[in-house]
Amino acid sequence: MINRDNRGFWDGIAEHRLLIQRCTACATLRFPWLPGCNACASPDWDTIEASGAGTVFSYVVMHHPPFPAFDPPYAVALVELAEGVRMVSNITGVPYDKVRIGMPVQLEFLRADEELELPVFRGSEG
């Protein structure tokens, strides 16, 4: 659900940019987006654009429930971005049974329907 606290994230996705919040008081990066810094409690922040590079930190294979954008089974991973924050997203480009912890991944965008575009990560078997 898009709300006032995460609207900037989704606006970035619409522009094919993955934005990470950065506290302007202590420079701590945070994801997911929050209304205040969990390191110093400052409410002030700006954003940086993620490079899109990451690695699979952990993953699960989803068999149920089905999701309209993905045919089960599919891999959902906790991706550690090059910037150091982690986010949950789908892994594309490789079969679900080839996803591995430590696998390098690269950000891409998936149009799920007319209204929804998602950040996903393309894995590589090689």
Summary of the structure (lengths in Angstrom):
residues: 126
radius of gyration: 15.2
end to end distance: 35.9
largest distance: 43.2
contacts: 341
relative contact order: 0.18
helix: 9%
strand: 43%
